[in-house]
């Protein structure tokens, strides 16, 4: 089962997003965990590889079960785990363009309107605006149309 | 890849542990995630199934990459993810014996000395005594001897 870790950098009320060439959708920098890595190591390594910069004090904000189903939402065709971190500072200056797409700083408010997977919008907005940890399952079609989301959250007791 | 969620219940300075018959080792109640579940749903469902009681306000404290290697620690033979929650209250009265083993309340301090996997000791002691979230990788032999642990942690920024 695939495990993906990503990291949303927020600094001076702007977030660092990667615009992917295929659909023009924005994502937080991230990628696949390697064998034996922790999710923390994977999020830091992927952020460095994709941006050239180093996150300071990243913290896990969300853990999501990602499910791809047929159009009717009845048969599970693929499933993977997504771990979303946030960090509020970095060292180094991020690249502007990479092999993965274009890196851009956007005002935090634009997370509400920039083109992206609808589940990512839920996750990234939670990460920057609420305390605690979010969990959930996102059901998508193969074309990445969101069919359903089921969300839980908790805060430290 | 297997995903395991467990939940440490702590109440009145006692923790609820399951004594497994095979080695006599203690574990926090838990088990395998089902397809499409979130890790939160899995931790709650497994706790209920194994104890008969319902956790109140569980919160994720640790996410671990579990690696089984050959005795030399060089070849990865299996890998799975462990998600450890904590809760500080419950409804219902836990079973005393189950098909999985015997359920016992122990003083918190006994986590330092009860027989258990050494990685579990690290995880459970973190969960009850420190704030924030812990990450890491535990390398075990097939006989569940801990070869190495690599740990990171973070707190909400």
Boltz contact constraints between the chains, C-beta under 6 A:
constraints:
  - contact:
      token1: [A, 1]
      token2: [B, 1]
      max_distance: 6.0
  - contact:
      token1: [A, 35]
      token2: [B, 76]
      max_distance: 6.0
  - contact:
      token1: [A, 36]
      token2: [B, 67]
      max_distance: 6.0
  - contact:
      token1: [A, 36]
      token2: [B, 137]
      max_distance: 6.0
  - contact:
      token1: [A, 38]
      token2: [B, 65]
      max_distance: 6.0
  - contact:
      token1: [A, 38]
      token2: [B, 135]
      max_distance: 6.0
  - contact:
      token1: [A, 38]
      token2: [B, 136]
      max_distance: 6.0
  - contact:
      token1: [A, 38]
      token2: [B, 137]
      max_distance: 6.0
  - contact:
      token1: [A, 39]
      token2: [B, 63]
      max_distance: 6.0
  - contact:
      token1: [A, 39]
      token2: [B, 135]
      max_distance: 6.0
  - contact:
      token1: [A, 40]
      token2: [B, 135]
      max_distance: 6.0
  - contact:
      token1: [A, 40]
      token2: [B, 152]
      max_distance: 6.0
  - contact:
      token1: [A, 59]
      token2: [B, 154]
      max_distance: 6.0
  - contact:
      token1: [A, 59]
      token2: [B, 156]
      max_distance: 6.0
  - contact:
      token1: [A, 59]
      token2: [B, 157]
      max_distance: 6.0
  - contact:
      token1: [A, 60]
      token2: [B, 133]
      max_distance: 6.0
  - contact:
      token1: [A, 63]
      token2: [B, 39]
      max_distance: 6.0
  - contact:
      token1: [A, 65]
      token2: [B, 38]
      max_distance: 6.0
  - contact:
      token1: [A, 67]
      token2: [B, 36]
      max_distance: 6.0
  - contact:
      token1: [A, 76]
      token2: [B, 35]
      max_distance: 6.0
  - contact:
      token1: [A, 88]
      token2: [B, 157]
      max_distance: 6.0
  - contact:
      token1: [A, 133]
      token2: [B, 60]
      max_distance: 6.0
  - contact:
      token1: [A, 135]
      token2: [B, 38]
      max_distance: 6.0
  - contact:
      token1: [A, 135]
      token2: [B, 39]
      max_distance: 6.0
  - contact:
      token1: [A, 135]
      token2: [B, 40]
      max_distance: 6.0
  - contact:
      token1: [A, 136]
      token2: [B, 38]
      max_distance: 6.0
  - contact:
      token1: [A, 137]
      token2: [B, 36]
      max_distance: 6.0
  - contact:
      token1: [A, 137]
      token2: [B, 38]
      max_distance: 6.0
  - contact:
      token1: [A, 152]
      token2: [B, 40]
      max_distance: 6.0
  - contact:
      token1: [A, 154]
      token2: [B, 59]
      max_distance: 6.0
  - contact:
      token1: [A, 156]
      token2: [B, 59]
      max_distance: 6.0
  - contact:
      token1: [A, 157]
      token2: [B, 59]
      max_distance: 6.0
  - contact:
      token1: [A, 157]
      token2: [B, 88]
      max_distance: 6.0
